[in-house]
Amino acid sequence: MMKRWLVPLLMVAAIPSLVFVTGCSDDDDNPTDPNKGYEQVYIRLHAGDQFTYDMWDLDENNQKIASSKVKYEIEFNKGVGLVGVYQDWFYRIGVNRDTNVRDTLFIRTENITRGDGSSYTESIMAYGFMYETLQQFIATVMNLGDVGVPTIPAQQWDIIARYYDDEGNALEPGATWTIGPEGGVSMNFTINGTPLSVSAEMTGKLEAREEKVMANGQELTTWKSSVTATFNLLGSVNLDVKLNFWFSSDPSTQVKFVMESANTTIPIINLPFNIPGQTQELVSWI
């Protein structure tokens, strides 16, 4: 089985009970409302929610590798105590049923209540999302030989999905936001005595609304988002690692997830650098 990259980080995308969409659009009675015609996104986490996924590795053409198929299960529990500056967070506990290895991530939502009493979710946040991405990149580089390890910024709460702007207006598909520090993160490696400078930037994007996806024999309406981590090597070669996820209102969960395979050759030292892809598809929920 191909070694998975960004695990358990990738399971951030498998966020059960995250997306709840009300049965009507935002303030349909107001013809000047910028949210008119859009269903309101109100994201709610619930302790005890459980979801099961089929999970595969992907080849370099982003096709499923049949022999890699495993079951992956997730459950939510309420967080306790202060993480960063927030107390309103949840544990997302995942189990790979092939290995029974568990992983845990911290998730929260930024919920806003309007003057009329209606509520919506501006964004979804994960603690240490960019930090873990950089750690996994560093771990992959370390497989190339004798490597000097760079320092990276500490963990923080990162926005991994966003549905509204600061004024409460629904974002249009194509809207983007920056994850992590402005200007990205610089990392300086030494591989077998050769310097390798890498700059890393991460961007989120709302890709599409109301896209149809099949799950458990049902056609579900989803909202597609993505996060792209761009690693620039020696100022001349870019490696883009793109994560795509589809959230549904019924059931309120992630329905599908795809991390695309990525590969390049590190200049000067002429070493191949490959990151295998992965996909998850919702199977059942309780």
N, C-alpha and C positions, 0 to 999 in steps of 0.2 A: 504493500500500500504506500502510496506517495506521502511523504512527510507533509503534514498540514502546516500552513503558515498563518500567522495571526490567530492562533488558538491559545487562550480562550477569547481573544479580542473579537474575533468574528462573531461570536455569539451575542455581542451587543445588538447585532441586527435581529436576533431572534428574540424579540421583546413581546411576550404575551401580554394580553389585556392592555395594550398601550393605546390603541386608537379606538375611540368611540365616537361615532358621528351621529348627530341628532337626525331625526326623521324629516326635518325641514331646513331650508336654507337660512342664512343669516338675515334676519329682519326683512322678510319678503315684502312687508307693507310699506317700506320706505324706498321709493324709486331712485333716490340719490345715494343710497347706501352702497359703498364700494364693495361690500361683500355679497350683494344681491346675486342670486343664482348659484352661489357656492354653498354646499353643505357645511355646517359648522363642525369643526374638529375639536372635540373635547376629550382629551386623553386621560384615562383613569387607570391606575394600577390597583390590583386586588390581590391581597394575600391568599395563597392557596390555588390560584389559577394554574392549570397544567396543560401543556401542549406537547405533541409528539411530531417529529419531523423525520423524513428520509434525508440522508445527507450523502453526497458523493464528492470525490475529488474530480477535478476537471483536467483534461489534457491541454496541450498548448493551443489547441483550436477551440477551447472552452466547451468541449464535448464531455459528457459524463463518462467516467471510467467505471464500468459496471461492477468490477470486482471490489471497488472501494466502498460500496454502499453500506451504511450503518444507520442504526436508529439513534436519534438524539432527542432527549426529553428535557424540558425546562419547567421550573416552578418558581413562583414568586413568594417571598416573605417580606414582611415589613421590616425596614431597617431600624436600628436602635442607636441613638447617640448622634453626635455631630461628625459629619464627614465634610471636610473643607468648611464652608460657611453654611451648610444646609443640614437640616434634620429630617426633612420630608423626602426620604429616599427609600428605595426597596432593594433587597437582595434579588438578583436573578441567578438562580442555581441551575446549572446544566449538568447532564450526565450523558456521556457517550456510552451506549449500551454494548458496544463492541469491546471496550476496554474497562468500562465502569469508572473511568476517570471523571472526577467532578471539577467544575470550575465555577467561580463566583464573580459577578460583576455588580456594580452599584449604579442604579438608574433612578432618575427623578424627572418630573415634568414641571415646566413653568406655566402654571395655570393662572389665568386672569379673569376677573369678574367685571363685567361692564356695569354702567350705571343703572341699566334696566334689570339687573339681576342675572342675566345670562352669562354663561362662562365658556371659555375657550382655552385651548392650549397653544401658547405661542411657540414652544420648543420642547424637544426631548434632550436630556443631558445625560452623559455617561462620565463617570469619574475615571480620569486617567486614560481616556481614549487615545489621545495623541501620544502620550508617554508610552503606552503599551505597543503602539504601532512602531515607534522608534526603537524600542527594546527588541522587538521581533526582527526589525531590519538589521540591527547590530548583531543579533545572534546569527542571522544568515551570513553576514559578512565574515564573522568569525570562523565559519566553516571553510573559508578560502585559504587559510594559512595562519601564519603568525601575525596577529592583528593587535594594534594598539587601540584600546577602547576609549571612545570619546565620552564626555559628560553631556547630559541632556537636562532640560528643565524638569522640575518636579511635577508630580501629578496635580491635576486640577479638574474642575468640572468643565467638560467640553460639550458644545452644542452639536449633536449628531443629526438632528432633523429639525426643520423649522417650517411652520405653516402660516404664520402671521408676522407682519412687521411690528415695529415698536408702537405704532398708532392703532394696532388691532385690525389692520386691513389684511385680508387674505392674500397671500403671495401668489403670483402667477407662475406657471411652469417656466423654468429657466432661471428663476431667482436663485442667487448664490449667497453664501456666507463663508467667512474665514473661520477655520478651526485652529486653535493654538495662537501663538504670538504673531502679530503683524510682521511680515517679512520672513516668516518661517524660522527654522532652526538650523544652525550650522554645526556640522560634525566633521571632525578631522581624524581620519584613520591612518594607520601605517600598516600596509600589507606586505609582509616579507621584506621590510625595509623601504618600500616605496610609498610615498605620501599619497593619500586619497582624500580629497575634500568632497564633502557631500552636503548639499543644502536640501532641506525637506520642508515642503509646504502642504497643507491639507485644506481642501475646499469641499463644502457641502452644497448640494443642489436639489431643488424640487424639480423632478423630471417630468411627471405627468399626473393627471387626475383621471379617476374613473376608468382605469385600465382593467380589462377583464382577465382573470387568472383562474384556472381550474384547480380545485383542491377537494380531495375526498369525494370526487364525482360531482361537485357543485361548481357553478360559475360564480365567482366572487368579484365584487367591485373593489379595486384597490387604488391606492395612491402611491406612486413610485418616487423614491428619493435615491440619492447616491452620495457617496463620499469618495473623493479621489485624493490619494496621497501621492505627491509628485516628488521624486528623489532626483536631484540633478547631480551628476557625477563629473567632477573636475570641470564644471562650467560648460560642458560640451554635450553630454548625453543625458536624456531624461528617461526615467523609469516611472511609469504611471501605474499605480495599484488602485483599481476601481472596485468599490463595493456598491452593489445595487440591491435595494430592498423595497418590497411591496407590502403595504399595510392595508388591512381591511377593517370595515366596521362590523361585519357579521360573518364569521366570528371576529371579535375585537383582538386582532393579533397580526403578526407578520405572517403572510401567506407564502412568500417566496423570497429567497436570498441568493444572490450570485456575486462571488468575488472573482473577477476575471483574471486569468493567468497573465503573467507579465514576464518578459525576459529581455535581456540586453547583454552587451559585452562591455566590461569595464575597460576604458581606454588606457593606453600606455602598457598596462600589465596584461592586457588581452585575455582576461578571464571571463568565462560566461557567468551570468548571474540570472538565475531563474527562480520565479515565485509561482508555485502551482496554484491553480484556482480551486474554488469550492462552491457547491450549491446546496441549498436546503429547500425542501418543499413540505408544506404542512400536510400531515396525514390525519390527525385526529385531535380532539380537544375535549376537556371536561371542566 
